[in-house]
Amino acid sequence: MIEEAALSLEHSQTRKSDAQREHEQTCARVASRFGERWLRIYAWRKLRSDPIFPAAFELLANSTQPLVDVGCGVGLLAFYLRERNFRPPISGFDCDRRKIERASAAAKGRYCDLDFREQDVCDPIGPRGNVVLFDLLHYLSPNEQSRLLERLAAQLAPGGLLMIRDCPRERGARFWLTQLAERFAQVTTWNVKGPLHFPTREQIFATFAPEKFAGTLRPLWGRTPFNNHLFVFRRHAAEAVLARAGHSDNL
């Protein structure tokens, strides 16, 4: 029994080591796609330090549905997923033209079925499937947050996932450090300027009725000092059966 336990532990450690090696190699390949040196450095550090990238890959790896990246920035998530052999079409949009231009330049001639475009979150979103929304909600007013979450909920195909990474509003040092970091990013003009409205956990969950969605929440700050959490909502696949049978959501 002791020998079996030791072998199991060794096997588990080997798998973790292999996964970490693959992650770091992926980060290096993605960072090398950018032409500007400072952007290569930013991408390398961001990809290696932020746990959202391997977490998103783990959740999406076996999906065949299209992915919409709301607030895609310079396209790091799309490139990371492509480098790890995620093949479904990916559509990314952001209101910052500079970031979209850099994402499009990095993707040109290297990846298939990637579409980056400049647009506002109030515009039509794209094909139904899976959706990710990372670090964007707190840039919207409470009313805009509610309307966007309602639209994203309707966007999900049966069995589809919506992943939201954000900082819930609550007491504690992590929250205040996150708020300070966001202010700094605005001062440097890397992120859009404007008031910040961090939603509570309850406000995010309110849109997703349990009879339609399965929802989970877990901390996802990794080694950072920030208050990042990952909300995951999956639309029940049973809705597809009801729709084919001619039933409504009100049954």
N, C-alpha and C positions, 0 to 999 in steps of 0.2 A: 504493500500500500504506500509506504514511504517513497519507494522508487518511482511508482506511478505518479504520485503527487509532484515529485521533483521533475519528472519528465514533462508533465503537464505545465508546470510553471515555466520551465525552460522554453517550451513550445510557445507559450503565451508571450513571453518576453521577446522571442525571435520575431513573432508576428508584429508586435508593437514596434520593434526596431525597423523591420521592413517597411511598415506603414509610414514611420517617421522619415525614413530615407526617401521613399517615394514622394512624400509631401514636400520635402526640401528640394528635391530635384525639380518638381513641378514649379515651385516658387521661383527657382532660378531661371527656368525656361520662360515663364511668363514675363518676368522682369526684363529679360533680354529683348523682348519684342518692342520695347519703347526706345525711341531715338534719343531723347534727352537724358543726359546723365542723371540729373536730379530726380527725374521721374523713374528711372530704373532703380535708383536707391530707395525712393519712396515705395515703389511696388514691392521690392524685395523685403523691406522691413515690415510693411503692412501685411503681406501674405504670410510671412513667417510668424508674426506675433499675434495675429487676429484669429481666434479659433473658429470664426464663422465659416471660413472656407472649407476646412475638412468636415465640419458639421453639416454644411449644406450638401457637400458631395455624398456623405453617408446617407442622407435622407433621400437624395434624388438619384443615386447611382442606378437603381433598377427601374426607373420610370421611363416610359416611352412617350410621355405627353410633352407638348411644347412648353417652354419656360418663358415667362415674362419677368424681367428684372426692372422693377420700378425704382428709379433713382440709381441708375447703373454706374454713374461716375465714369471712370476711364475704362470700364469693362473688365475689371480684375476677376470678378466671379465667373463671367462667361469664359474667359481665357483659361482660368484654373480648371473649370469643368471640362473644357475641350481637351486640355492636356492630360486629363485623367480619363479620356475616352467616353465622355458623356456626349451622345450623338444627336438627341432631339433638337429641333430648331430653337434658337434663343433670340428673343427680342428684348433689347434694352433701350430705355429712354431716360433722359435727364433734361432738366431745364437749362443746364449750363453748356453752352455751345462749345466752350474750350475743351471740356471733358469729352464731349461726343466726338469732336474732331480728332482728339488723341486716340480714343477708342477705335474709331474707324481706321485711322492710319495704322495702328498696331495690328488690326485684324486683316488688313488688305493683303491678299495673296497667301494667307496662312491658314485661315479657318473657313469652313463652309457653314452655311445656314446661320450666320450671325447677322443681325440687323440692329444697328444703333441709330437712333434718331433724336433730335432735339424736340421736346414737347413738354407741355405742362401736365401735371397729374390729373387735371380736370378733363383732358382730351381723351378720346377713345383709346382703350388700352391695347387691344389686339386679340389674338386667338385665345380661346379657352384652353385651360390646361393647368399647369402649376404656376405659382406666383411667388416672388420674393420681394420683400420690402425692408431694406436694411438702413437703419439710422436716418430715417426721413420723416417719420410721423411728427416728431417734435418741432419741425420747421413749419407745421401747419397750425392754423387756429383750431380750437376744439370742434367747431362745426365742420370745418374742412376735413378734419380727421375722421369724423363720423361718416361723412359722405363718401370719402375715399374707401374706408373699410367696407361700407355697404356695396360699393361697386366691385371691389376685389372679391368679396364673398360671392357675388353673382358671377364673377369671372371664372371661378373654379369649376372644372369639369368633375363629374362624379368620380370619387376616388382621388381627386386632385388635392395638392397641398398648397397652403399659404404659409410661408415662413416670414415672421416679423421679428426683426432684431431691433430692440430699442431699449431706452432707459426709463423704467417706470418711475413716476414721481413718488418719492417717499423720503423719509428722514434717513440720515446717515451720511458718512463721509464719502462713500462711493458715489452717491448721487451728486453731491456738490462738486466733486472732482470731475465728474462727467460734464456737468454744466459749465465748469470753468474751461475744460478742454474744447467744448463746442464754441464758446465765446472766442477763444484764442484762434480757432480755425476760421471764424468769421473775420477777425481782425486781419489775418494774413490774406484774406480774400480767396482762400481755397474753397470755402463753403459760402453759400449765399447768405447775405445779411438779412436780419429781420428778428422779430421777437421769437423766443423759444417757448413752446407749450408742451411740457412733458406730460403725457397721459398717465393715468393710474392703470394698474392691472385690470381693475374692474371695468374701466372705460373701453379697453381693448377687447375684453371678453364679451362685452354687452352685445356686440353685433352678431355673434356666432351662436345661434340657438343650438342647444345640445341635441335636439331632435334632427338637426341637419348636419352638424359638425361635431367631430371629436377634437377637443382642444387640450393641449399640454403646455406647460411653462417650466423652464428651467434656467438657472443662472448660466451665463456664457461669457464670463469675463476673462477666463484663462488666467494668464499671469499679469494682466493689466489691472490698474487700480479702479477701473470704471464699473458702473452699475448695469452693465449690459445683460439683458435677458433674451432668451429665444422663445417666442410664442409660435406654436405650430398648430394649424387648424386643417383638418382633413375632412372634405365633404364626404358624407356617407355614400358609398357606392350603391346602396339600395335605392337611392333617388332615381337612378337610371332605370331601374325596373319599374318604378311607379310611373315615370314619364312615358315609357313604352306602353304601359297598360292604360294610359289616358287619365291617370289620377293627377290631382293637384297637390301642392304643398300643404293645403289646408285640411287635408283628410286626417 
